[in-house]
Amino acid sequence: MTLDGMAPLEPVIGVIGTGYLGTTHAACMAELGFDVVAQDQSPERVARLAAGELPFYEPALAELVRRHTASGRLRFTHDVADLAAVADVHFLCVGTPQAGEGMAADTSQVFAAAEALAACLERDALIVGKSTVPVGTTEALVAAVTRRAAPGIDVEVAWNPEFLREGHAVDDTLRPDRLVLGVSSAEAEKILRQVYVDVIRDGAAVVVTDPATAELVKVAANAFLATKITFANLMGELCEAAGADVTTLAESIGLDPRIGHQFLGAGLGFGGGCLPKDLRALIARADELGVGHARRLLGVVDEVNESQRTRTIETAVELCGGSVAGVRIAALGAAFKPGTDDVRDSPSLAVAARLRDLGATVTVYDPHANDNARAAEPDLCFAATAQDACRDASLVVLLTEWEELVRLDPGELSAYVAVPRMLDARNALDPQRWQLAGWEHRGFGRSSDRAQPSAGSRVSEMELMQ
Ligand code: UGA
């Protein structure tokens, strides 16, 4: 199908899905001056967004949503026919979670959304996928939407993956470092260049390619980031065994511009709604395509990442003298990283829950994620401040490196705890500062701390599985 002559001067933009990705994309497109209609199948979510209320925490986004619902440039609807009636370009921003027990991504929401839209289109349209999908999805979608669209309606499907980070979503959308346009026609490229005209003028690099490459670019980027973190964690393990310091190691290798400093932070490892599931989905797709090496490399990345949680728990047990049963522990942080209230596959919350399972009395404090953490782990205790969480604790574990937590004053915090003992699972604190204030400090792979927990005090795998 072709979109010959379609490129409207001021395309009206449709967005399907109002999670982190869709809401941010819709609000940012309105900020760039477009009329935007965003659709979600949940009427409750639509009502909240229309009232300018975000169903999740994301810095700067609520203000944009309120500004553009007020200006009239941004509307929310639960009916996809509303999009079909007015929009020229439709961005697919629905979820692609890990499918059940397997490793593959579940793309059913992508297909359902695109097919529902195609069925009510009354004019030619460009559907642009932004969700993270297995390579080959666009090709299958083209067939699906073509079957559903009325005769004479031309629909093209392009892929324009999103690289935004939670916590920086608005800035990453308005000022991305690159735009990857996976298109099958010059007309689709022209339309997308119109949509992003200001972003391109402000310096974003543009890569024009085919949809399959665009799909793969996204998962490759996340898999690479995950691999980089796991490499840092392996070096941390080596440093710990050898009495060396992983923070100095990372700083030193990062000075090589071919390596760079980012994503070399050793500690509790990666989590969230993207890196873990994208890594696994890539393994599953590589298997389908018969590329065996991918499973070997990326499988180890996933395994090492999971083992960081176990290592953190082992260290907590060792610091508590061989058992955490009956020990009062403060868990500082529950979100999978700072800047978000997202607790999906959060290593921080997983560690807090497993310490509780081992018999500890765990009190969690997170600056923004307490509510989501409570919904996921209702049996944990929660506190309204870091100080309250630390009251009478014999171990404090820093699990998410929020600035508020990294800035805590060790001298002041001593007054709240029973034993001044800090396990810094993110290597985010200055060990000397805490030690000078009388704290026992333990990081990960740091020479300023004591080396490996003794074999005798290690928790058995059996105990950890319980
Ligand atoms: C990630 C990618 O960074 C985005 O580019 C991508 O668009 C997004 O996934 C997505 O696919 O939608 P995000 O999940 O928001 O973004 O989180 P990151 O900032 O990438 O952090 C991921 C995890 O890595 C966090 O748990 C973080 O704590 C951990 N991490 C990060 C480390 O353990 N060490 C580091 O040095 C850096």
Boltz pocket constraint, residues with backbone or C-beta under 6 A from the ligand:
constraints:
  - pocket:
      binder: B
      contacts: [[A, 132], [A, 162], [A, 163], [A, 164], [A, 165], [A, 166], [A, 167], [A, 222], [A, 225], [A, 229], [A, 261], [A, 262], [A, 263], [A, 264], [A, 265], [A, 266], [A, 267], [A, 268], [A, 269], [A, 270], [A, 271], [A, 272], [A, 273], [A, 274], [A, 275], [A, 278], [A, 336], [A, 337], [A, 338]]
      max_distance: 6.0
